Amino acid sequence: MKVANKIFNFSTFLMAIVPAVALISIFYFVFNESLPLWRFSGFSFFTTYLWDPGFQYQPPILVHGVLAPPGAQFGLDLFLLGTISTSLLAIIIAFPISFLITINVELYLPSRIKKFMISMIELFAGIPSVVYGLWGIVVLEPILFKNVEPWMARHLSFIPGFGGEVYSGAGLVASGIILSFMIIPIITSVIVNSFDSVPKEVKEGLFSLGATRWEVGKYLTTRFSRSSMVGGTLLGLGRALGETMAVLMVSGAIVNTLPTSFYSATNTMAAAITSLLDSALTDSTRMDLAALAALAVVLMGISLGVSLVGRKIAGRGALRGYESD
Amino acid sequence: MEEKNKVEKIIEIGSLRVETKSKVILDGVDLNIFKNNVNTIVGPSGSGKSTLLKALNRLLDLDQSMRISGDILFEKRNVRDIDPVELRRQVGLVFQKPNPFPMSVYDNVAFGLRVQGVKLKKEDMDRLVSQALGDADLFEELGGNLKQMGTSLSGGQQQRLCIARALVLGPKVLMFDEPTSALDPIAKGKIVDLIRALKQKFTVVLVTHDMGLTRKVSDYTNLIYEGKFIAKGTGAEFFESEMEEVKEFLSEAD
């Protein structure tokens, strides 16, 4: 009996530390793999945008003490720019929609329909990203290419970056829209939870003093849910930064060409790792692989950081100063 | 009974029925609320007392699962024909659990006026807020410190803050839903005194299952049992009623 207890205790302990060990070891191995790149490129990895694996079938040359194919150079700016711009566009689209969904679900809909709506939103989060990507290619891109983007280019050209040619529907706009679909469920569920955590007496108190639904929504938002809204948005941002497949499918996946307008094709760090991995594995010096690992390190750092901050802010709770009674 | 006819009815409830899909909460309630009196509604928990109060200021309308029929007349007008914001201003509600908003005492009291779009000069707003806090017997106790958070007050003070918040809107009727059940005896005593004082200016509707409180303050007492209106009587009359249900309820409540 006692032995069984010990075994059980030990195995639960073992299982409990698995996530922490896994996180640290993944980070360690990826970072380890990227080491040659830091010696090879140094700080220029952050200040340039060209990504060239070099001539892999010529004898490798020694640069800063590490072997690399001749002509190789690696800069992440194009991918970093793409990651940030697609994610920001996604947030700009997703936040107002999530906010209005919350207000509507919480204050206007009958509770039965509310439950249905919330489960629909949760289902939305379960759609595989490749399905979003396919939908993006088949449905969204043609609409953007034929109808939306030419119209925008004609009528919004007075805004810098909004004029110019439209070559295809793939790019920043399609990526931002697809990403926004994927993060709306995340942001919405965080804000809905914070609304739900406001005591019923407070909501009824607001109504009984003559506040309208809109005023109650405004009040709950500004007094109770501010931190949840920021936190939920950051959690959504964390998801958008790391999303790979759907963006890979609709971004245009360009390399070595900086975007010239709002309608240009783009690429992100996550999508680039996937699409460039195949050729990187053929590089006998492993420098190409080290460069992709370095991209992964930067991506992991940014999205973990954003998610951590988001979780912390969202977890601060809606009711500070209210538990006192 | 003669004397009762001279007292003005401010709210008349006729065949009020409230139900959800699965159960009937109020099943044909008829009762009157008399002006400048303490009208008490007693009954065991779950008998529909709080639902009745929420029907009076149309807070029940917010819950679409509730089906409401019957008539409620406020000053001879059907409440369905009165704008809910206006109605809730005239028929204030104080809840069982004190529910101050997480903002300063001053802002708590001013909230109702601000949200209703009443534009006032700073001095006028200050005067109304102080007066409401004074009427709720809280102003002196706070020593003029109206900047402290409403949520940092003691339970009894929070409840009086919620009363002040309703008073500042100049209501005609003030409804209390079990206002003392969450309070200690001293805080409770203050609310009892306050209710007595308030009926000079306002009509009070009090929901409670505390018979001690009812004996102390009630002018008209109504018993509701399982959603049905059972009996009524003036203060002393009710307690001497020969009706079986009243006797049974009183013996259980005491």
Interface residues (C-beta under 8 A of the other chain):
Chain A: P110 S111 R112 P199 E201 V202 E204 G205 L206 F207 S208 L209 G210 A211 T212 E215 Y219 R223 F224 L319 R320 G321 Y322 S324 D325
Chain B: K54 N57 L59 L62 D63 Q64 S65 P84 V85 E86 R88 R89 G92 L93 F95 Q96 K97 P98 N99 F101 P102 M103 F111 G112 V115 Q116 M149 T151 S152 G155 Q158 C162 R165 A166 L169
